[in-house]
């Protein structure tokens, strides 16, 4: 694998959930998931991204025996009525370790990092440090939807890993200056949503009508794609992989054939981005999929 392709990491949300705008088959069978994992191992992809919230994905991964994979999982939102925060977090981590069939994990990310700003925040931070000290977790960090949360936690929590959305339309990590700031502190940056949950892979003719408001941006992307002669998938993926500050780019696939294709198209040159797409689309109704149900 090339140096750029080595940045690829495997997302496993669809191992246990129906995930993605292009997903019409529901979550994968255990056999399908294991074929994808086998190809990951044989191709040199080292990092898996999962979460306790992804259905039974941790259990599916745990049944696949390979010690060569670095697994990053996530801790869900801590309920407000939990009295013993350290005990709760340890129990959740130990459950993930058991399901994943591991003694330790490469990373543990907070799915709700805003809780670091709540009264329970200091206990969360202390417990994460304890889990690192005991060897159960190598690195701790946060999974974010927007960069604003980084502004609010930066003075009291320095993550080892930040996982964030980033793609041709969503360039907030760059435009906010946070990519540079994280890099300066040696924070690992893991990018997700390279295809905007599959939206960037769709031709304009097949876009749901609710996205017509941003037709101009989709047309600009399609015109650029036509000039390059590359596929939408290849351009969207290369755009993320060729960011020099990005450590990993997380991709989800529905089959081992899809993964093989992504590996194949990830190498080679990255065409110059046209000025019209240089800063992405600064409309959270489009770039944040949690808002799509309101369209």
Secondary structure by P-SEA (a helix, b strand, c coil): cccccccbbbbccccccccccccccccccaaaaaaaaaaaaaacccbbbbcccccaaaaaaaaccccccbbbbbbcccccccccaaaaaaaaaaaaaaaaccccccbbbbcccccccccaaaaaaaaaaaaaaaccccbbbbccccaaaaaaccccccccbbbbbbccccccccccaaaaaaaaabbbbbbccccccccccccccccccccccaaaaaaaaaaaaaaacccaaaaaaaaaaacccccbbbbbbccaaaaaaaaaacccccccccccccccccccccccccccccc
